[in-house]
């Protein structure tokens, strides 16, 4: 790819930085534009499954991931008093890490001159030969190939594909990080608790910090009082084990979000010389912990397509979507159904999913694990 055909990446989050690393791996020049003054993320954890780890290994980033994250060896599904309903040993590689540390890893091998900060994209003109991207500071750049990785609230998607709307699941999620010990000495484990129409999840992100999240049914648009948020959450989870509540009590920051995705209605992922990646085109609810994973898979697949098809962007984009769409949309659907079942008022669905989690044969869960880690589609590129 000639230097005049640099790829332009919009967004410096996990998907955008993964795209930069993938392009660098394949020797494709690029520039990355990020609206913030620095490449970083606020305090929360992220889980990465084996397929994602294998891709990061190909980018020569895997060793840093293991040094700064925590390997997940066991999954426990206890009740609110930490009485175990089910225990599963994790067969595949899985790691949980602070999102800010993952950003640090993804930016560590990138040259400073290709990263442009304080560059908020506000509009794009798409044509068959080039895109013209305009930033908030008044600067415009021409781009033969533009990758939009600007998240679920993508400015570029809203302009180019305005019919794609956020779909709220009517659930609110709180996330925090604590240095309190893992409850009941569960060790390097992942805990998933369903009780009282609430969910509480716990996992190590390194040797000293625990990432937790709590979920309840609630319509979007609510707000917390920052001065009483911990007390309010302690009241919400008042009947849960004291060691779980200690995680809330000792968290430095607590983040709140309304869960949403972009649904599963068929859509095109590209237009002319513009292509979308990750949450900007197929955002998913976090119930399967796959948002970041699928962004990284997108980046690797798209970069391989660009390497193979060169300046034939139409073929590269079409191939990328055809290879990725089936897997991604199943994840969006399954994650949505999982979240709905956890908080549904319909006992058939609620207890049906609880049965799958606690009683179903392990091969059913292994099948899902194998699906999430399947990268065989990449052999077609």
ZAFI-222280 format. One record per residue: residue in three letters; x, y, z of N, C-alpha, C in turn. Coordinates in steps of 0.001 Angstrom, whole numbers, padded with zeros to 6 digits, always signed. Atoms other than C-alpha are relative to their C-alpha. Layout:
# ZAFI-222280
AlaXYZXYZXYZ;...
This chain:
# ZAFI-222280
Unk+000863-001183+000000+000000+000000+000000+000897+001230+000000;Unk-000831-001184+000121+001552+003302-001044-000222+000928+001182;Unk+000100-000900-001143+002246+005990+001586-001170+000953-000141;Unk+001140-000895+000208-000443+008150-000013-001328-000671+000330;Unk+001204+000759-000321-002927+005415+000810-000015-000441+001463;Unk+000021+000312-001422-002480+005520+004572-001422-000267+000482;Unk+001276+000235-000657-005308+004068+006615-000180+001055+001086;Unk+000332-000970-001044-006997+006671+008820-000911-000669+001010;Unk+000778+000612-001074-008247+005333+012157-000605+001113+000842;Unk+000689-000968-000845-010844+007357+014049-000375-000693+001304;Unk+000270+000598-001304-010833+006443+017740+001206-000712+000557;Unk-001178+000589-000630-008053+005511+020150-000323-000846+001203;Unk+000333+000963-001041-009862+003043+022369+000587-001361-000332;Unk-000537+001350+000204-009297-000708+022415-000056-000402-001471;Unk+000128+000386+001400-010630-001257+018876+000934+000774-000901;Unk-000866-000820+000845-008752+001646+017304+001469-000332+000177;Unk-001404+000339-000253-005446+000781+018981+000324-001421-000478;Unk-000209+001340+000549-005870-002898+018088+000154+000069-001512;Unk-000110-000179+001453-006410-001816+014479+001368+000543-000367;Unk-001326-000567+000267-003223+000254+014603+001079-001070+000108;Unk-000999+001056-000168-001223-002706+015913-000086-001042-001102;Unk+000174+000985+001075-002703-005066+013323+000572+000538-001314;Unk-000550-000606+001218-001884-002662+010485+001516+000042+000063;Unk-001456-000046-000156+001627-002219+011849+000602-001377-000223;Unk-000487+001374+000187+002042-006001+011960+000096-000357-001479;Unk+000020+000337+001429+001144-006262+008270+000708+001039-000872;Unk-000773-000975+000750+003286-003278+007268-000838+001002-000764;Unk+000905-000941+000659+000350-001022+006346+000063+001328+000747;Unk-000113-001295-000691+000895+002692+007147-001358+000545+000421;Unk+001256-000516-000550-001723+004537+009177+000262+001257+000812;Unk+000041-001068-000990-002599+007582+011246-001224-000226+000863;Unk+001104+000195-000929-004786+007398+014327-000366+001340+000639;Unk+000501-001248-000563-006946+010290+015562-000911-000307+001184;Unk+000754+000217-001234-008306+010365+019124-000448+001344+000564;Unk+000554-001264-000462-010564+013045+020594+000533+000443+001361;Unk-000468-000338-001343-009088+012906+024128+001438+000522-000023;Unk-001386-000501-000053-005843+014578+025233+001030-001077+000279;Unk-000922+001106-000218-004346+011191+026080-000706-001317-000288;Unk+000543+001332+000224-004799+007510+025344-000101-000703+001349;Unk+000195+000624-001298-006289+006073+028507-001465-000370+000162;Unk+001384+000343-000324-009459+004670+030100-000190+000118+001494;Unk+000303-000073-001416-011189+005095+033430-000002-001394+000601;Unk-000207+001254-000698-011026+002408+036054-001094-001022-000132;Unk+000889+001152+000094-012761-000823+035107+000821-001160-000538;Unk-000711+001164+000496-011755-004350+034198-000573-000480-001313;Unk+000454+000600+001242-012031-006281+030964+000528-001429-000076;Unk-000404+001385+000174-011958-010014+030295+000343-000286-001446;Unk-000445+000367+001349-010115-011431+027289+000067-001516-000103;Unk+000031+001441+000187-010755-014925+025996+001156-000450-000903;Unk-001172+000582+000647-008297-017268+024302+000204+000502-001429;Unk-000146-000466+001384-009027-016156+020726+000663+001374-000044;Unk-000570-001341-000051-008216-012559+021634+001461-000050+000415;Unk-001385+000133-000470-005062-013580+023484+000895-000492-001126;Unk-000784+000504+001127-003867-015520+020424+000289+001100-001010;Unk-000211-001114+000916-004339-012420+018269+001017+000975+000581;Unk-000963-000896-000631-002463-010248+020773+001406-000610-000011;Unk-001297+000672+000136+000322-012855+020721+000609+000258-001381;Unk-000488-000257+001359+000572-012386+016946+000513+001437-000142;Unk-000449-001391+000010+000955-008641+017583+001198+000211+000934;Unk-001131-000046-000931+003778-009471+020055-000338+000794+001262;Unk+000443-000721-001193+001755-008081+022967-000437-000943+001121;Unk+000525+000967-000955+000795-011278+024768+000761-000059+001308;Unk-000787+000096-001231+003678-011350+027247-000331+001128+000969;Unk+000364-001130-000864+002799-007881+028562-001376-000205+000610;Unk+001342+000267-000490-000811-008966+028908+000040-000895+001230;Unk-000068+000930-001121+000069-011865+031195+000685+000625+001204;Unk-000703-000627-001119+002446-009754+033290-000888+000989+000758;Unk+000778-001063-000621-000121-007032+033953-001445-000395+000324;Unk+001354+000458-000270-003335-009048+034102-000016-001190+000939;Unk+000162+001149-000882-004648-012052+036011-000669-001135-000764;Unk+000557+001168+000669-005268-015516+034609-001223-000496+000760;Unk+001213+000546-000601-008742-016922+035234+000041-001516-000134;Unk-000126+001457+000004-008632-020591+036223-001302-000719+000325;Unk+001224+000646-000460-012030-021307+037782-001186+000953-000158;Unk+001255-000760+000007-015649-020171+037404-000906-000591+001069;Unk+000929+000421-001038-017993-020312+040387-001311+000760-000162;Unk+001328-000605+000053-021739-019640+040412-000671-000203+001342;Unk+000583+000131-001333-022672-019102+044057-001286+000798+000157;Unk+001133-000853-000327-025749-017609+045690+000510+001240+000733;Unk-000395-001267-000623-025763-014283+047545+000821-000204+001272;Unk-000778+000310-001203-024262-015996+050626+001280-000764-000318;Unk-001217+000644+000502-021446-017477+048501-000023-001515+000136;Unk+000136+001450+000071-022800-021021+048707+000041-000396-001469;Unk-000258+000312+001402-021571-022595+045472-001108-000862-000589;Unk+000978+000773+000754-024227-023742+043017+000683-000830-001087;Unk-000721+000720+001040-021737-024732+040337+001434+000486-000067;Unk-001414-000311+000161-018002-024860+039774+000469-000594-001320;Unk-000509+000456+001295-016336-025108+036361+001464+000401-000122;Unk-001402-000309+000284-012631-025345+035589+000108+000535-001423;Unk-000158-000618+001314-011629-023112+032686+001051-000770-000788;Unk-000928+000771+000831-010036-025181+029904+000880+000883-000866;Unk-000736-000865+000919-008981-022330+027633+000674+001136+000761;Unk-000667-001155-000595-006745-019340+028299-001006+001137+000161;Unk+000865-001137-000244-008558-016385+029845+000691+000914+000994;Unk-000663-000956-000886-007224-013229+031445-000910+001196+000211;Unk+000698-001241-000291-008783-010212+033139+001033+001056+000354;Unk-000994-001055-000163-006956-006880+033167-000711+001342+000128;Unk+000512-001363-000077-007541-003239+034035-000023+000576-001417;Unk+000121-000548+001357-008773-001469+030889+001115+001007-000300;Unk-001070-000975+000217-006214+001302+031362+001327-000689-000291;Unk-001240+000746+000262-003396-001276+031470-000028-000591-001412;Unk+000094+000529+001358-004687-002860+028260+000269+001104-001021;Unk-000290-001133+000891-004660+000568+026596+001498+000275-000034;Unk-001451-000226-000057-001068+001043+027786+000753-001036-000843;Unk-000648+001064+000777-000115-002311+026245-000193+000241-001494;Unk+000304-000170+001419-001833-001568+022939+000720+001207-000611;Unk-000684-001177+000550-000126+001824+022576+001518-000093+000123;Unk-001427+000055-000347+003311+000657+023747+000926-000156-001200;Unk-000850+000247+001174+004611-000374+020295-000274+000975-001147;Unk+000374-000929+001065+003136+002533+018323+000834+001276+000089;Unk-000792-001231+000035+005218+005518+017232-000877+001210+000333;Unk+000767-001173-000420+004131+008847+018715-000480+000830-001186;Unk+000355-000874+001119+004089+010557+015332-001235-000462-000774;Unk+001210+000454+000703+001190+008414+014063-001249+000140+000865;Unk+001116-000191-000916-001011+009222+017083-000288+001494+000111;Unk+000388-001410-000010-002907+012511+016895-001105+000184+001039;Unk+000920-000181-001109-004620+013581+020135-000761+001321-000128;Unk+000868-001185+000054-007285+016228+020787-000595+000199-001395;Unk+000561-000050+001349-008777+015364+017390-001362-000693+000001;Unk+001358+000536-000025-012531+014927+017660-000629+000127-001378;Unk+000646-000005+001316-014084+013912+014344-001463+000394+000163;Unk+001392-000456-000103-017381+015726+013807-000802-000262-001266;Unk+000745+000310+001217-018253+014876+010205+000905-000696-001005;Unk-000741+000670+001065-017232+012851+007174-000791+000091-001297;Unk+000569+000054+001342-017888+013127+003464+000570-001246-000663;Unk-000462+001242+000612-017727+009721+001811-000229+000036-001507;Unk+000098+000080+001455-017072+009189-001876+000714-001262-000454;Unk-000603+001234+000512-015863+006380-004118+001519+000043+000034;Unk-001449-000103+000084-012316+007718-004246+000670+000400+001310;Unk-000611-000415-001259-011740+009262-000819-001068+000487+000976;Unk+000818-000613-001038-013224+010439+002452+000643+001314+000415;Unk-000504-001230-000599-012883+013923+003879-000565+000084+001411;Unk+000389+000002-001407-012936+013948+007676+000293+001378+000575;Unk-000172-001311-000628-013459+017200+009549-000015-000162+001512;Unk-000133+000081-001448-012392+017669+013156-000525+001275+000656;Unk+000581-001115-000741-013725+019959+015844+000870+001249-000041;Unk-000901-001147+000035-010645+022181+015636+000055+000675-001364;Unk+000057-000591+001330-011452+022957+011991+000868-000679-001029;Unk-000855+000705+000940-008796+020719+010443-000793-001065-000752;Unk+000573+001080+000800-009803+018345+007641+001134-000828-000567;Unk-000984+000874+000626-007934+015334+006312-000688-000827-001070;Unk+000477+000892+001053-008350+013328+003125+000486-001408+000296;Unk-000324+001371-000358-008386+009579+003512-000496-000957-001076;Unk+000389+001018+000975-008352+006798+000952-000691-001178+000663;Unk+000568+001126-000755-009325+004299+003659-000176+000448+001439;Unk+000292-000468-001356-011027+005252+006917-000638-001114+000804;Unk+000551+000989-000925-011670+002897+009842-000598+000748+001187;Unk+000674-000649-001122-014252+004210+012312-000051-000966+001175;Unk-000019+000801-001226-013584+002805+015782-000345+000911+001168;Unk+000333-001035-000981-015298+005560+017740-001162-000386+000909;Unk+000849+000474-001066-017525+003408+019930-001491-000028-000286;Unk+001439+000195+000147-021206+002766+020509-000715+001297-000344;Unk+000616-001293+000301-021999+006489+020279+000665+000653-001216;Unk-000748-000459+001164-020079+006804+016996-000655+001182-000725;Unk+000465-001179+000747-020451+010261+015445-000105-000333-001488;Unk-000012+000304+001426-019575+008876+012031-001139-000950-000374;Unk+001118+000908+000304-022117+006048+012216-001320+000748+000004;Unk+001259-000735-000074-024885+008408+013256-000208+000863-001251;Unk+000118-000799+001210-024099+010516+010199-000244-000868-001228;Unk+000038+000827+001209-023637+007742+007647-001147-001008+000030;Unk+001074+000987-000153-026125+005172+008996-000945+000434+001124;Unk+000842-000535-001079-028671+007206+011011-001119-000940+000435;Unk+001084+000924-000357-031195+004350+010998+000406-000974+001105;Unk-000467+000911-001045-029021+002310+013388-000115+000709+001344;Unk+000275-000637-001286-030225+003116+016895+000467-000882+001165;Unk-000297+000741-001212-029190+002154+020397-001239-000749+000472;Unk+001076+000813-000555-031284-000609+021944+000309-000225+001489;Unk-000234+000125-001439-031565-000377+025738-000693-001240+000544;Unk+000526+001234-000577-032080-003543+027742-000727+000258+001322;Unk+000638-000387-001261-033486-001626+030764+000673-000647+001195;Unk-000808+000455-001124-030674-002663+033057+001136+000993+000213;Unk-001088-000906-000358-028120-000547+034880+001126-000803+000603;Unk-001183+000705-000479-024589-001694+035614+000920+000969+000726;Unk-001003-000761-000762-022206-000392+038271+001283-000811+000029;Unk-001288+000682+000024-018491-001193+038114+000985+000694+000927;Unk-001002-000576-000885-015691-000713+040578+001200-000911+000149;Unk-001229+000752-000256-012192-001821+041549+000384+000206+001460;Unk-000310-000031-001420-011206-002672+045108+001288-000775+000274;Unk-001170+000756-000439-008069-003825+046894-000334-000934+001157;Unk+000414+000988-001000-010102-005896+049348+000285-001405-000529;Unk-000309+001360+000469-009324-009640+049224-001170-000651-000731;Unk+001041+000783+000666-011210-012052+047012-000869-000688+001055;Unk+000878+000623-001007-014275-013220+048976+000227-001503+000136;Unk-000072+001436-000309-013967-016613+050682+001200-000703-000635;Unk-001233+000588+000564-010493-017124+049195-000263-000815-001268;Unk+000275+000686+001250-011901-018101+045803+001194+000037-000957;Unk-001224-000013+000798-008493-017256+044338-000197+000583-001377;Unk+000046-000507+001374-008020-016723+040599-001266-000520-000692;Unk+001283+000509+000456-011690-017237+039899-000895+001133-000464;Unk+001049-000910+000418-014650-015588+038294-001275-000424+000703;Unk+001239+000292-000704-017812-015382+040404-001168+000675-000711;Unk+001233-000523+000613-021268-014940+038813-001154-000351+000926;Unk+001036+000192-001011-024087-014454+041323-001321+000567-000499;Unk+001374-000435+000305-027818-014294+040503-000809-000189+001261;Unk+000846+000114-001174-030034-013518+043465-000807+001282+000178;Unk+000877-001136-000293-032942-011227+044427-000200+000916-001210;Unk+000119-000766+001239-033303-010115+040787+001175+000956-000180;Unk-001232-000764+000129-029763-008737+041046+001100-000927-000486;Unk-001200+000763+000359-026433-009831+039641+001216+000677+000595;Unk-001259-000524-000528-022997-009442+041163+001118-000898-000514;Unk-001102+000742+000598-019780-010479+039412+001312+000483+000597;Unk-001267-000309-000658-016267-010612+040866+001131-000716-000723;Unk-001149+000622+000661-012850-011238+039293+001268+000801+000299;Unk-001302-000657-000149-009138-010462+039860+000388+000683-001319;Unk-000603-000594+001195-007506-008003+037438+001517+000082+000123;Unk-001444+000151-000231-004018-008327+038965+000168-000596+001399;Unk-000248+000655-001286-002385-009595+042153-000650+000711+001175;Unk+000473-000753-001156-003804-006854+044354-001383+000621-000160;Unk+001263-000691+000221-007038-005573+042763-001092-000959-000488;Unk+001180+000772+000378-010523-007043+042372-000946+000913-000783;Unk+001002-000705+000786-012937-005908+039663-001358-000623+000301;Unk+001352+000493-000264-016620-006183+040535-000998+000805-000823;Unk+001103-000747+000614-019852-005232+038858-001324-000508+000543;Unk+001342+000321-000457-023459-005141+039988-001012+000451-001026;Unk+001010-000288+001020-026568-005149+037799-001393-000111+000616;Unk+001405+000079-000386-030240-004396+038429-000864+000461-001165;Unk+000959-000458+001006-033317-003884+036273-000337+001459+000268;Unk+000310-001420-000147-033822-000172+035681-000016+000656-001365;Unk+000069-000717+001264-034858+002082+032824+001178+000957-000137;Unk-001154-000886+000189-032094+004206+031270-000301+001430+000420;Unk+000128-001417-000316-031457+007788+032282+000131+000334+001462;Unk-000151-000269-001424-031053+007393+036033+001380+000552+000324;Unk-001266-000577-000431-028286+009141+037936+000265-000354+001455;Unk-000408+000252-001374-026328+008518+041132+000423+001302+000667;Unk-000588-001064-000797-025453+010920+043891+001429-000426+000317;Unk-001376+000435-000208-021629+010755+043884+000417-000046+001463;Unk-000362-000024-001411-021539+011489+047625-000573-001186+000763;Unk+000646+001102-000731-023803+008560+048561-000044-001294-000805;Unk+000144+001141+000909-023278+006079+045719+000348-001320+000679;Unk-000370+001255-000660-021505+003468+047873-001073-000424+001007;Unk+001047+000321-000968-024111+003684+050630-001265-000491-000711;Unk+001184+000413+000754-026877+003393+048024+000153-001418-000538;Unk-000229+001352+000516-025296+000291+046487+000047-001020+001139;Unk-000010+000909-001149-024685-001250+049896-001420-000312+000459;Unk+001406+000233-000334-028381-000819+050579-000652-000913-001028;Unk+000552+000841+001063-029269-002353+047199+000409-001458+000191;Unk-000524+001364-000180-027070-005407+047941+000105-000351+001485;Unk-000105+000148-001455-027774-005386+051692-000066-001445+000469;Unk+000126+001391-000427-028629-009097+051832+001096-000907-000568;Unk-001100+000788+000557-025472-010193+050021+001114-000162+001043;Unk-001066+000339-000942-022428-011664+051784+000830+001238+000354;Unk-000785-001174-000415-020424-009103+053832+001278+000224-000813;Unk-001240-000162+000763-017271-009793+051802-000269+000555-001399;Unk+000371-000616+001269-019098-008860+048596-000264+001492+000200;Unk+000272-001409-000288-020312-005634+050165+001283+000765+000322;Unk-001276-000657-000288-016765-004897+051305+000683+000481-001277;Unk-000550-000439+001279-015741-004686+047655-000593+001339-000413;Unk+000653-001272+000310-018291-001919+047140+000518+001092+000923;Unk-000369-000994-001006-017335-000136+050352+001410+000542-000227;Unk-001412-000398+000110-013612-000030+049499+000404+000411-001413;Unk-000326-000413+001371-013831+000948+045823+000322+001489-000052;Unk-000380-001401+000147-012079+004185+044877-001003+000749-000873;Unk+000955-000604+000923-014417+004933+041977-001064-001028-000363;Unk+001090+000868+000460-017775+003511+040957-000599+000620-001257;Unk+000521-000469+001277-018927+003831+037341-001391-000564-000238;Unk+001363+000424+000305-022537+003647+036192-000264+000140-001494;Unk+000404-000054+001404-023858+002821+032712-001347-000678-000182;Unk+001205+000680+000444-027168+001954+031122+000381-000985-001093;Unk-000378+001024+000977-026732-001311+029238-000750+000199-001312;Unk+000606-000148+001327-027349-001063+025500+000852-000719-001022;Unk-000751+000491+001148-026343-002552+022182-000567+000661-001258;Unk+000517-000532+001265-027043-001856+018493-000950-000972-000681;Unk+000964+000934+000556-029390-004789+018003+000605-000939-001033;Unk-000450+001006+000967-029203-007542+015395-000640+000183-001371;Unk+000568-000260+001324-031052-005958+012474+001136+000040-001016;Unk-001084+000003+000995-028931-006642+009342+000349+001410-000456;Unk-000466-001297+000466-026820-003688+008305+001329-000174-000718;Unk-001293-000012+000673-023873-002872+006079+001016+000678+000900;Unk-001037-000518-000896-020602-002197+007907+000891+001041-000664;Unk-000907-000906+000713-019094+000097+005278-000781+000806-001027;Unk+000562-000818+001077-019834+002823+002757+001156+000661-000739;Unk-001095-000521+000822-017490+003729-000083+001344-000332+000645;Unk-001341+000245-000568-014037+004166+001520-000005-000027+001535;Unk+000132+000006-001464-015346+004122+005132-000474-001362+000487;Unk+000395+001282-000577-015578+000956+007251-000027+000130+001517;Unk+000168-000096-001450-016726+000482+010842+000525-001257+000686;Unk-000629+001074-000775-015188-001664+013571-000544+000007+001423;Unk+000324+000130-001417-016243-002979+016976-001325+000616+000388;Unk+001226-000564-000546-018796-001140+019082-000657+001027-000900;Unk+000579-001022+000869-019281+001503+016409-001019-000580-000974;Unk+000910+000607+000980-021179-001016+014242-000740-001217+000554;Unk+000701+001181-000545-022104-004072+016373+000165-000090+001519;Unk-000123-000008-001459-021984-003032+020050-000889-001061+000625;Unk+000733+001039-000704-023088-005750+022448-000091+000344+001473;Unk+000053-000129-001449-024243-005798+026053+001154-000793+000608;Unk-001219+000623-000556-021448-006881+028440-000200-001357+000646;Unk+000306+001221-000736-023099-010091+029613+000925-001175-000324;Unk-000940+001057+000362-020670-012361+027738+001439+000501+000006;Unk-001345-000593-000079-017679-010017+028251+000727-000089-001335;Unk-000572+000187+001334-017080-009937+024496+000174+001297-000798;Unk-000106-001236+000772-017190-006264+023464+001415+000296-000455;Unk-001393-000251+000350-013442-005663+023613+000600-001116-000824;Unk-000520+001159+000740-012680-009175+022379-000373+000081-001473;Unk+000440-000031+001396-014747-008750+019241+000578+001200-000754;Unk-000674-001124+000646-013225-005331+018526+001400-000400-000451;Unk-001353+000440+000343-009770-006909+018577-000039-001015-001143;Unk+000147+000935+001127-010929-009767+016333-000314+000748-001293;Unk+000300-000836+001174-012440-007202+013946+001275+000585-000586;Unk-001206-000694+000448-009148-005334+013792+000939-000939-000743;Unk-000919+000957+000625-007089-008414+012973-000543-000470-001351;Unk+000624+000462+001236-009547-009666+010343+000045+001089-001072;Unk+000018-001101+000968-009876-006253+008677+001401+000298-000520;Unk-001378-000262+000437-006121-005703+008606+000472-001084-000970;Unk-000365+001080+000922-005629-009121+006973-000658+000201-001362;Unk+000703-000247+001260-008243-008228+004362+000646+001156-000771;Unk-000665-001127+000658-006548-004895+003632+001358-000417-000561;Unk-001293+000494+000485-003200-006660+003298-000180-000834-001265;Unk+000202+000896+001139-004592-009230+000885-000515+000736-001233;Unk+000660-000624+001140-006726-006973-001281+000528+001397-000320;Unk-000650-001270+000298-004627-003801-001067-000985+001126-000216;Unk+000883-001159+000218-006320-000759-002584-001406-000356-000495;Unk+001351+000404+000369-009366-002817-003611-000849-000020+001278;Unk+000649-000118-001305-011176-001521-000544-001377-000637+000025;Unk+001338+000571+000037-014623-002641-001625+000040-001494+000282;Unk-000135+001443-000234-013511-006286-001740+000488-000273+001408;Unk-000518+000185-001357-011563-005935+001516-001100+000164+001028;Unk+001069-000257-000961-014535-004468+003366-001072-001085-000056;Unk+001034+001017+000171-017015-006954+001921+000443-001333+000603;Unk-000524+001249-000549-014779-009894+002841+000037+000045+001517;Unk-000054-000194-001462-014231-008549+006347-001376-000200+000626;Unk+001332+000142-000582-017949-008257+007031-000531-001423-000160;Unk+000533+001345+000233-018808-011616+005487+000618-001026+000944;Unk-000673+000933-000895-016250-013378+007682-000368+000221+001464;Unk+000190-000332-001406-017081-011595+010929-001477+000046+000443;Unk+001374-000335-000368-020828-010953+010813-000727-001113+000749;Unk+000756+001094-000608-022211-014379+011719+000383-000184+001466;Unk-000455+000192-001375-020087-014777+014844-000416+001167+000879;Unk+000283-001189-000805-020545-011226+016047-001485+000118+000323;Unk+001424-000163-000235-024312-011136+015614-000575-001076+000916;Unk+000430+001031-000958-024732-014430+017463+000378+000416+001420;Unk-000424-000466-001316-022756-012949+020360-000922+001107+000498;Unk+000924-001075-000381-024944-009825+020358-001337-000590+000460;Unk+001281+000634-000335-028072-012012+020397+000081-000770+001307;Unk-000132+000825-001201-026822-014440+023054+000200+000861+001243;Unk-000244-000879-001142-025590-011650+025319-001285+000696+000438;Unk+001282-000638-000293-028938-009862+025084-000935-000979+000712;Unk+000893+000998-000596-030885-013055+025867+000454-000385+001404;Unk-000539+000338-001324-028581-013871+028786-000387+001074+001013;Unk+000344-001089-000900-029118-010446+030324-001485+000064+000293;Unk+001442+000000-000191-032876-010599+029785-000431-001114+000956;Unk+000380+001137-000834-033109-014027+031397+000382+000215+001455;Unk-000467-000211-001368-031132-012933+034448-000946+000870+000803;Unk+000841-000964-000715-033669-010217+035289-001460-000050-000426;Unk+001370+000058+000486-036872-011338+033619-000988-000305+001128;Unk+001062+000332-000951-040138-011482+035544-000661-001329-000349;Unk+000549+001292+000432-040979-014645+033594+000832-001119+000628;Unk-000791+001026-000688-039902-017532+035844+000488-001102-000928;Unk-000413+001054+000931-039715-019935+032887+001378+000314-000566;Unk-001285-000383+000578-036876-017990+031284+001063+000149+001084;Unk-000983-000236-001053-035189-016983+034539+000581-001317+000516;Unk-000479+001248-000568-035006-020472+035992+000528-000947-001083;Unk-000572+000776+001096-034368-021980+032575+001472+000312-000195;Unk-001403-000392+000150-031153-019988+032234+000800-000391+001244;Unk-000724+000410-001211-030256-020646+035859+000302-001498-000045;Unk-000247+001440+000142-030640-024357+035136+001187-000243-000932;Unk-001116+000163+000929-028305-024037+032151+001324+000308+000676;Unk-001234-000389-000671-025753-022310+034334+000413-000997+001079;Unk-000335+000790-001181-025972-024633+037308-000144-001508-000160;Unk+000279+001432+000094-027196-028023+036056+000299-000627-001360;Unk-000154+000557+001345-026710-028397+032312+001337-000715-000153;Unk-001265+000700+000234-024047-030846+031083+001101+000958-000440;Unk-001105-000914+000275-020629-029257+030798+000266+000156-001496;Unk-000307-000102+001426-020415-030011+027075-000748+001162-000653;Unk+000738-001139+000545-023065-027341+026449+000786+001289+000220;Unk-000811-001176-000298-020917-024722+028174+001313-000027-000771;Unk-001247+000117+000768-017793-026058+026456-000232+000378-001464;Unk+000330-000340+001385-019532-025667+023105-000005+001512-000189;Unk+000008-001465+000056-020130-021978+023832+001418+000545+000095;Unk-001394-000412-000154-016521-021613+024947+000763-000186-001305;Unk-000678+000274+001271-015299-023221+021717-000438+000976-001086;Unk+000499-000966+000979-017516-020928+019647+000680+001351+000160;Unk-000613-001306-000240-016119-017791+021287+001470+000011-000413;Unk-001432+000066+000290-012554-018992+020678+000329-000461-001420;Unk-000212+000493+001369-013031-020107+017070+000507+001113-000906;Unk-000583-000944+000965-010746-018255+014647+000214-000656-001359;Unk-000247+000733+001242-010948-020776+011819-000395+000801-001235;Unk+000433-000800+001148-012699-018238+009574+001146+000828-000593;Unk-001124-000802+000483-009409-016337+009300+000824-000733-001064;Unk-000753+000764+001018-007987-019149+007145-000463+000334-001408;Unk+000526-000335+001320-010163-017883+004298+000624+001265-000596;Unk-000633-001221+000508-008104-014697+003985+001393-000342-000500;
